[in-house]
């Protein structure tokens, strides 16, 4: 797939994997629609993309809001036309031990990591049905394959993303020529760990201090690889860990 003039929506684009991916794809000629809740960060990203000759549209939105998603799609259609690619990247990872009952954090993870992904999928499917083409990329995690202490709820959300990806692939691939890819990173140097409030988990995370983590750019490169395969070839899963990560 040649990304030139393809329209790509990237959620969670204000930092980390989303930001790196938007830059990577814009540099490859894609029209990127960058969305998140932090407008100022999105505007900075847009300026950086345009300075390098790329095209970007900022749409401030909360992925948990269906009304916000309507705004994303309306502005995307008005500016670039149809949607070719969705990258469901927005996510939260406030790890905690179940016994500490941080139920508000559980709810937020379910809302963003699962419902937010579903809202994105529901928004772009009509375009992909009409054109009988497209690509949905969902950011899952190695936590969608292996459960870890303090990760019961987070892992559950990422298992759900992986299951959704496979189910949608089976439905949309044969019928509408739509590709679906689950990207499953291991430990990545991003802002995700900043959402951890459980002090027991913060102490546990010290075990990763000597690990050389993946960078957001590594994941952006994986996404680019999946998107640029020939039309007949669909990369369904990419599991990528730091070389020295054991689990």
N, C-alpha and C positions, 0 to 999 in steps of 0.2 A: 504494500500500500504506500503510495506517495502521499505524504502529509500536506503537500502544497495546497492551500486554500480549503483544506478540510476544517470543519468547525468542531472544536473540542471544548467541552465544559469540564472544568476542574474545580471540585469542591475542596474546602479546607486549603485554599490557595494562599492564605496570608503568611504561611511559614512552612518550613520543613519540606516534606516530600511534595506537597502541592505546589509550593513556590518553585522548587527545583524542576518539577515536571513541566509547569507552565513555561518556564524559560527554555527548557530543552525542546519542547514541541513547537514553540513560537519560532525558535531558531531554525527549525526544520520546515518552516513555511505554513504552519497551521494558524488558523484564527482561534485564539484562545479566549474563552469566556471564564474569567476568574471570579470565584465567588467564595465568600466567607462572611463573618460578622464584623471584622475589623476593617472598616473602609479605608482608613489612612494607610494601613499596610498594603492593601490592594492597589491603591493609587500609586504607591511607591513602586510596586511590582510592575504595574502598567507602564510607568515612566521608563523603567529599566528595559522592559521588552521593546518599547517603541524606540528607545535610543539606539538599540541594536538592529533596528529595521523591521521588527515584528509587529503583529497586530494583536491588540488585546482589548477586551470589553470588561469593565468592572460592573458587577451586579452584587450589591451587598445583600446577603440573604442568610437565613438560618435554615439548615437542611431539614429540621424537624417541622417546619411550617409549610404546609401545602400551598398556602397563599403566596409565600415567598417564592416557592418553586414556579408558580404560575408567572410571577414577575420575571424570573430568570428566563423562562422559555419565551415569553413575549418579547423581551429585549433582544434575546438571541435571534429570534426569527426576524425581527425588524432590522437588525444590523447585518447579520450574516446569512440568513435563510435557514435551511434545515440543519439539524444536529447530526454530525457523523460519529462522534465519540463522546462517551460520558466516562469520566474518571471519578468514581465514588471514593474520595480520599478522606473526607472529614471524619474524625473519630476522637474518642476520649479513652484514657487508660488510667483512671484513678484506682489502682490496685488496692485491695484491702482484704483482710481476713474476714470471713463470713461472720464469725462470732462477734466482731466489732459492730455489726449491724449498721453499716453506712448505707442505709437503704435509699437515701436521696441520690447518692452517687450511683447506685445500681440502676435507678430509674433513668438517670441522665445517660448512662451508657447504652441502655436499651433504646432510648429515644434517638440518640445520635447514631450509634453504631449499627442499629438494625432498621429502625423506622426511617432514619435519614437516608439510608441506602435504598430502601423501598420507594421512598418519595422520588428519589432521583430516577430510578428505573421506570416508575410509572410515568414520569414526565417525558422521557425520551422514546419510549416504546412506540408511540404513534408515528413519529418520524421514521423510525427504522422499519416499521411495518409497511409504510407507504413507499419507501425507497428500496425495500428488500436488500438492505445493506446496513452496516454500522458495527460499532464495537463498544461493548460495555466492559470497563475494567473496574473491578472492586478490590479495594485494598483490605485484605484479610491480615493474617499474621501467622507466624509459627505457632502462636497461641491458638490458632484454629486447627492445629494438628495435635498439640500436646498440652495437657492441662498441668498447671503449676500451682503450688500453694499461694494463696492470696490472689489468685487469678480466676477463681471459679466463675464469676459473673463476666469478667472481660473475655475469658476464653469461650464462654457460652455464646457471647455476641459474635466472636470471630468464627466459631464453628458455624453459626447461622449464616454468616456472610459466605463462607465456603459452600455450604449447602445450597444457598440461593443461587450462587454462581453456576453450579453444576445443573441445577434444575432449569434455570433460564437458558443455559446453553442447549439442553436437550429440546426445549420447546422452540426457541427462536432460531437456532442454527439451521436445522433442516428446512423449516418452513419459510423463514425470512432472510436466510443468508447472513445472519447477524452473529458476530463473534462475541464470546464472553471469556474473560480472563480473570482469574483470582491471583493477585500478587500477595505473597506470604513472606514478609520480611522477618528476620530475627531482630536482634538488638540494633536499633538505629539511633544515632545521635540527633534527637529532635526534642521538641518541647513537650512531648507526651508525658514524660516522667514528672514534669512540673505540676501535674494535676494530682499527684499522690499526696494524700493528707494523713494516711495511716502511718503513725510513727514506727510501728513494728515493721512495716514494709520498707520504709525509708532505710532502716538499718539493714534489712535483708538485701536491698539493692546494692549495698556496698561491695557485694561479691563480684559485681561487674566492673569495678574500678580498674582492674588490670586488663580488661578486655578491650581490644581495638574495635570500636563499633563500626557498623556500616554508616555511610554518609547518605544524606538525602539524595545526592546526585547518583549514587549507586542504584537506588530504586527508580529514579527517573530514567536511567539508562535501560533498566529492565522493562519499564513500560514502553519506551521507545522501540525496543526490540520486538515486543509483542505486537505493537501497532504496525510495524513495517514489514511483516511477513507477507508472502504472496496471498492473493485472494483465496486460493484453495487450501491454505494452511492456517489453522487456528491453534494458537498456543493457549491451552486451557488453564494451566497453573504454572506459576514460577515461585519456587521456594528458595529464598536466598538468605543465608546466614553469614555473620562474620566467620572467617576461617577458624578462629580459635573458640567459637561458641560451642559448648558441648550439647546442651539440651535443645 
